[in-house]
Amino acid sequence: MFRDHFKDERYFQESTNRLKATLDVKKKELLAKPQPYYMEYYAMADGLGIYISLAYSRGVLVKDLVAPCREMLDFYTLCIKPDDDYSDGGGLIYSQLLSMVAMGVLLDTRDALERLGNKLAGVGYHDYLMSFLVRYAIPGYKQTEELLWPEDAGCLKLKEITQSNKADAADGMYEYLQKFYYTRNNLEDEYNSHKKSDNTYIGYWSFESAAIAKVMQLDDSKLKTSPYYPYDMLHGDPPGATGPADLPPAPGAKGPDEEKTAKKKWWQF
């Protein structure tokens, strides 16, 4: 049940297998350390977030993404320094954190989402969209009224959607996906990554769109047609769906040691 619209199945098979093998090794190394660095926790959370997007694109069953999502959120919680002030966002990458919180809503990992939400509140991290989604797991969580990035057109549109009635919100979300989401300004380095040869493409899924639709209980039948909307992650797999079968290696495929890998930021695998 392949889901992506921009790359083929073999690309995602190779990417998920390669990343999962790396994550398994790194996790064992991390858990064996008496006191890992905060950035080591971040690297695990980052890798798991990438894995979830790749695996969802490949067609991995939604139920099989719940455990990686819970681990991702817990590792991310551990990477936030408890004594630092994050009232200005700190060093957290906003779009990444929003995507992770959205995954937590969609995959219903309320326990891990609650732990992350309480950690964010404890270090003074406040943002309208983040608190709107965290309230899914913590109903009494304080709803912050201000956006951390009030000048961002996409954030403004999503806030407007959450404050609309259901019919207008569904129409607004369709407009967001059509006009606001897949832009260079919104996706930055990820924009057009499917056309690059550096294997950095992980899918263009707007997890925040589906998470907001879930919280607001929107009719998302129209949104299903968007190549950026992770419909199955909200509604679950169709009856009888099975996970992806491995394809045979491509003729002339290079082994792992021969592959050219892109230069990544220092905390990434």
C-alpha positions in Angstrom: 0.0 0.0 0.0 2.5 2.5 -1.2 1.6 6.1 -0.2 4.1 8.6 -1.6 3.5 10.6 -4.8 7.0 11.7 -5.7 9.5 8.8 -5.4 9.3 5.1 -6.1 9.0 2.1 -3.7 12.6 1.1 -4.0 13.8 4.5 -2.8 11.7 4.2 0.4 12.6 0.5 0.9 16.3 1.3 0.8 16.0 4.5 2.9 13.9 2.8 5.7 16.1 -0.3 5.8 19.3 1.7 6.0 17.9 4.1 8.6 16.4 1.5 10.8 19.6 -0.5 10.9 21.5 2.7 12.0 18.8 3.6 14.6 19.0 0.1 16.1 22.7 0.4 16.6 22.6 4.0 17.9 19.8 3.2 20.4 21.8 0.4 21.9 24.9 2.7 22.2 22.8 5.5 23.7 21.0 3.3 26.3 24.4 1.8 27.4 25.7 5.2 28.4 25.3 6.3 32.0 24.7 10.0 31.1 24.2 10.7 27.4 24.5 14.3 26.1 21.3 16.2 25.3 22.1 16.3 21.6 22.4 12.5 21.6 18.8 12.3 22.6 18.0 14.8 20.0 19.7 12.8 17.3 17.6 9.7 18.2 14.4 11.7 18.1 15.4 13.3 14.8 16.2 9.9 13.3 12.9 8.4 14.5 11.0 11.3 13.1 12.6 10.8 9.7 12.0 7.1 9.9 8.3 7.5 10.6 7.9 9.8 7.6 9.8 7.4 5.3 8.0 4.4 6.6 4.6 6.0 6.2 5.5 6.9 2.7 6.6 3.4 2.0 3.2 1.9 3.2 4.1 0.6 6.6 0.9 -0.1 8.6 -0.1 2.8 10.8 -0.2 0.6 13.9 3.5 -0.3 13.4 4.4 3.4 13.7 3.0 3.9 17.2 6.0 2.5 19.1 8.6 4.5 17.1 6.4 7.6 17.6 6.3 7.1 21.4 10.1 6.6 21.4 10.6 9.7 19.3 8.6 11.9 21.7 10.3 10.5 24.8 13.8 11.0 23.3 12.8 14.6 22.3 11.6 15.3 25.8 15.0 14.2 27.1 16.9 16.5 24.8 15.2 19.6 26.3 17.4 21.0 29.1 15.2 21.4 32.2 17.1 24.5 33.5 17.1 26.5 30.3 14.7 29.2 29.3 12.8 28.3 26.0 10.4 31.2 26.1 11.8 32.5 22.8 11.8 29.0 21.3 15.4 28.2 22.4 17.3 26.1 20.0 14.3 23.9 19.1 13.4 23.7 15.4 9.8 24.8 15.3 8.6 23.0 12.2 10.2 19.8 13.4 8.6 20.0 16.9 5.2 20.8 15.4 5.4 17.8 13.1 6.5 15.5 16.0 3.6 16.7 18.2 1.2 16.2 15.3 2.4 12.6 14.8 1.8 12.1 18.5 -1.8 13.2 18.1 -2.4 11.2 15.0 -0.9 8.0 16.4 -2.6 8.6 19.7 0.6 8.3 21.9 -1.0 10.4 24.6 1.3 9.3 27.4 4.5 10.4 25.6 2.8 13.5 24.3 1.8 14.4 27.8 5.4 14.0 29.0 6.6 16.3 26.2 3.9 18.8 26.8 4.6 19.1 30.5 8.3 19.5 29.7 7.6 22.3 27.3 5.5 24.1 29.8 8.1 23.6 32.5 10.8 25.4 30.4 8.5 28.2 29.3 7.9 27.2 25.7 4.7 28.8 24.6 3.1 28.7 21.1 -0.5 28.8 20.0 -0.4 25.8 17.6 1.7 23.7 19.9 -0.6 24.2 22.9 -3.6 23.6 20.7 -2.3 20.2 19.8 -0.9 19.3 23.2 -4.4 19.8 24.7 -5.4 16.7 22.8 -3.4 14.7 25.4 -3.7 17.2 28.3 -7.2 18.8 28.2 -6.3 21.2 31.0 -3.1 22.4 29.2 -3.0 26.2 29.0 -3.9 27.5 25.6 -1.3 30.1 24.6 -2.8 32.8 22.4 0.3 34.0 20.7 2.2 32.3 17.9 5.9 31.9 18.4 6.3 32.9 14.7 3.5 35.5 14.2 5.0 36.6 10.9 4.8 33.2 9.3 2.0 32.9 6.7 1.5 29.2 7.2 1.3 29.5 11.0 -1.2 32.4 10.7 -3.4 30.3 8.3 -3.4 27.3 10.7 -4.3 29.5 13.6 -7.2 31.0 11.6 -8.4 27.5 10.7 -8.5 26.4 14.4 -10.6 29.4 15.2 -13.2 28.8 12.4 -16.3 26.7 12.4 -15.9 23.2 11.1 -17.1 23.9 7.5 -14.9 26.9 7.1 -12.0 25.1 8.8 -12.2 22.2 6.3 -12.2 24.7 3.4 -9.4 26.6 5.0 -7.3 23.5 5.5 -7.8 22.6 1.8 -6.6 26.1 0.9 -3.6 25.7 3.3 -2.5 22.5 1.5 -3.0 24.0 -1.9 -1.4 27.4 -1.4 0.6 27.6 1.8 2.2 24.2 2.6 4.3 23.2 -0.4 6.2 26.4 -0.9 9.9 27.1 -0.6 9.3 29.6 2.2 7.4 27.0 4.2 9.5 23.9 3.6 12.9 25.6 3.2 15.6 23.0 2.4 13.0 20.2 2.0 11.4 22.0 -0.9 11.9 20.0 -4.2 14.1 17.5 -2.3 12.5 14.7 -4.3 14.4 16.1 -7.3 17.7 15.9 -5.6 20.2 13.0 -5.8 21.3 13.2 -2.1 18.7 10.9 -0.6 17.4 13.6 1.7 13.7 13.3 0.6 11.5 11.8 3.4 8.0 12.7 2.1 6.1 15.9 2.0 3.5 15.0 4.6 1.7 17.8 6.4 1.1 16.0 9.7 0.0 19.2 11.4 -2.9 19.4 8.9 -4.3 16.0 9.8 -3.7 16.5 13.5 -5.7 19.7 13.5 -8.4 17.9 11.5 -8.5 15.2 14.1 -8.7 17.5 17.1 -11.4 19.6 15.4 -13.2 16.5 14.0 -13.3 17.9 10.5 -14.8 16.3 7.4 -11.5 15.7 5.6 -12.9 13.8 2.6 -11.8 16.6 0.3 -8.4 16.8 1.9 -7.7 13.1 1.1 -7.0 14.1 -2.5 -3.9 16.2 -1.5 -0.5 14.5 -2.0 0.6 16.2 1.3 -2.3 15.0 3.5 -1.5 11.8 5.6 -5.1 10.5 5.5 -4.3 7.0 6.7 -2.4 8.2 9.7 -5.6 9.8 10.9 -8.1 7.2 9.9 -6.1 4.0 10.0 -5.3 1.6 7.2 -8.1 0.3 4.9 -9.5 -3.1 5.8 -7.2 -5.9 4.6 -4.2 -3.7 4.1 -0.8 -5.3 4.5 2.6 -3.8 5.0 5.1 -3.4 2.1 6.9 -6.4 0.6 10.6 -6.1 -0.1 11.5 -5.6 -3.7 14.6 -7.5 -5.1 17.8 -5.4 -5.4 18.0 -3.3 -8.5 20.3 -4.6 -11.2 23.8 -3.2 -10.6 22.8 -1.8 -7.2 25.7 -0.7 -5.0 26.2 -2.1 -1.5 25.9 0.1 1.6 29.7 0.8 1.7 29.6 2.0 -1.9 26.7 4.3 -1.7 27.3 8.0 -1.9 25.8 9.7 1.1 24.9 13.4 1.4 26.9 15.6 3.8 24.6 16.0 6.8 24.4 18.4 9.7 26.6 17.2 12.6 23.9 15.8 14.8 22.3 13.7 12.1 23.0 10.0 11.3 
